[in-house]
Each structure stands twice: as structure tokens, then as C-alpha cells.
């Protein structure tokens, strides 16, 4: 008998068992590696995040947010019986949530031993702001001092107001803070730009390892250049190069010129110049590390909330040919930043700090308010009292920057700085449908005890304020109708993916 023939069936069986065994082993490895295929999908495989769904607004019921600009409030105002003031408060309270920037500080005046350079409001101001309807307050701004920061944040906490933009270190200052509402979780991040007003002593720093960070505000650092023509640039370069010929005679070492200097940029002993655009404009470059971290926090904040708010305190002018408190068009960096914030999950972006009204843009179905100006502006009640005659003088045309600076706070209290916008943004089905712009008159000519507080502007003055917003919004393609003293922006629905609660 042929022994090989006798073993042949067993050999075939062995091959078959080997094949089955290998298949089982492959399946087991697949399970260990990430799951078995079930219905065309790996059962235990990590699922890819649907970014469109995560970054969309997730509140599908009707939702309204009210936003205003700067609050500089030294004494409580909510009991003012004026009907035009009470109508403003009614609008704020009527929103699902309201947000603002608080530029001054809050202290116990009788016992506070620290500096009051940030404008010290009484401790009752925090509860006053809450009673007006505000639940979110940005605290990243250029008036920040650490002792005042701790005191202000304490009283805001006591009043139940969610605040952000300042903290014990940069992790704290840069963090998104949340508010739980019946309609969903709302997140907000606050920041301050440092192009006009460098704040190394006020900017917080990260805690690293055993080294604690320093307290302060959440900065987005800027490098500012002045835009010049090519001829002006060439002349400046000649001046710079001729001075560098004598660098060997200097009493301290001067670095040689870099051979990697960009052809269109020039550093003239600390003053930066750039070719391109309109001469006299400013060009800003955002610090890439600040920008990266802020955008990452916005994206993460949106993933953990249903509606995300981004806001910035920025005094940065678009041009050297405008006084900073009159800069009515946003610099290019601010437009870029607003767009990037929305691209990374912000549902709304609003700006403040410049103390004038700027334009409105609807970007990818989301509202951007580049400058809402002021809401409460009691500079006249700060420790640096502003004489009434100084305000009148600052309103005169033709004053030089030196003449302006000699007037103290007065140039920041001209008529243009004493008007603002209360914006309400309304959403249906997770999409923006309408923005309403209420013109505010802060009544600079009222009696001292009531001036600098928000009242609905009426009649011709309301129309003038809204026409300013119309004109300043045209470059962004925004159409604003004026109806019964209110600016109205209607927004067409955009395709989106909305996650339900």
C-alpha cells in the first residue's frame, strides 16, 4: 500500500485546518487592534469626529444673545427710572444670555489697599451688572492690575457672573468658561490685543512644571508696522544703512544687519516699516503661538458646549492718521482673527475697546461685531475726573495728538465715544436668522449723576447712529434696514449640520 496515498486525506485536512486557524488568528488580531467588522464597520474602532456637526451651533430651539461693548461703571445705575434706560435693560433681560466687557475694576472702596488705577467701582456694581441681565463678562483688557483683578473677579463670582480673560496664570486666563442654561451650555473666551498698548506686566504666563505662571490677562500679542510707499521705504533704508556705517563708533555693540531681512520690511532702530497697502495704515502680525492656543481653546470649548462666544478688547487703530479713539474701521488682523475664530467653532464674535462704533459682518452665517463702542462709560466718575470744559475742547476739530493728550481722558469722551450699539442675534433651528441693532445714547450732556449711561436713541439721532453702522458695514457686504429706530439684518439660512441635545 502506498503510504503517501494513505496520508493524502490527512494532509489535505491539515492544510484546511491551517487556513482556518490563520483566518481565526487574523480575526482575533483585528479585534485586538480595533474591532471586528460589523455591518461594514469596525465594532470597537475609534470613530472619526464629525467636525461639521461638532462645530455647528447645537441649540435648535429659538435662542437670542445680547452683546454690548465696554462697561465702565463706578456706581450702580439699574434703578434709573428713565424709560429710555429701562427699555435698554428690558432688551438685555429679554435675551437668553447677555455678554459684555468690563473695563474698570470693582473694589470695596472703604477697605481696599491696592492701586485704583484701573478705575475703581464700588463693590455693589457687580450685583448691579447682574441685575441688568448680564451673565458673561470679559476681563481681558488694558486696565488690568493684579490686585484689582482678584478683587473684581471675587465680586463677579459673588454676583453669579461668569467671567473670563484673566486669571492666576495663562491657562486660567485663556480658558473657556461656561454657563448652563435650560437651552444648552454656553461657552465664552476673552482676549486682549497688545499692538497699541504693550502689556508685558499685565499679560499672564503659562505655568510649566513646578514653575507657577504669573497672573494677568489673556493676550494676543501683535507686532505693528507702519505701511509706507516704495519710495518712502527706499529713503528709510538709505537712512538706516548710512547710520549703520557708524556702528563701530557706538558705545555698545550693535548687531549687524541681517542678510535674511525681508525685501519689503525694515526695522529702523525699533520702528517697523512695511511696503504695501495705503501709506499711513498700520499692518499687524499676530503672535503665532498666541493665535494657535486661542483657536485650539475655542475649538475645544465648542466641542464641550452648544454655543460658543469669542470676544476681544482691542484699541488697535487701522491707520496712524486717525486718533485711536476714532478708529472706525477694523485693522486687517482683527478681520482675520474674527474669521479664524468662527472657522474654529465660535458662533459669534464681538469687539470693544476702541470706543467707537465699527461695522458688522455676517461671515458663514455667523455675526461679527467689530466694535460696539460703549454701554456704560462713567469715566467722569473715575479718580481722574474729566472736566466738562475738557470734553468740549476735545470735540473741536483740528486738535493735534499732543493737544489731545493734554486733555487727559477728555478725548475719549467726545460725542462719537458716547454712542453705542446693543446687538441682539436671534437663532432658529441652529441658524442665525436676524440681528437687531439698537442705537444707544450715553447722554454726555446730562447731569453728572446720570450721564454716560445707556438710553435708547430716538428720532433723528437714532437714524444718524444707524446710518453710521450702515456705512461702516458696507465693506463687508452687510445690508442693514432701518425700521422704527432699529437696524435690522436678515440672514438667509445656510446649509449646516446641527447636533441635537
Secondary structure, DSSP 8 states (H G I E B T S, - for coil): --HHHHHHHHHHHHHHHHHHHHHHHHHHHHHHHT--EETTEETTS-----HHHHHS----S-EEEEEEEEEE-SS--TT---HHHHHHHHHHHHSSEEEEEE-SEEE-TTT--S--TT-EEETTHHHHHHHHT--EEE--STT--HHHHHHHHHHHHHTT-EEESEESSHHHHHS-EEEEETTEEEEEEEEEE-SSS--TTTB----BTTB----EE-EE-EEEEEEE-HHHHHHHHHHHHHHHTTGGGSSS------TT--TTEEEETTEEEEESSSTTBEEEEE-HHHHHHHHHHHHHHHHT-SEEEEEEE----SBTTS-GGG--S--HHHHHHHHHHHHTT-SEEEEESS-SB--EEEETTEEEES-BBEEEE-GGGSSS---HHHHHHHTSTT--HHHHHTTGGGGGGSGGGGEEEEEEEEEETTEEEEEEEEEEE--TTS-TTTTTS-EE--HHHHHHHHHHHHHHHGGGT---EEETTEEEEE-----------
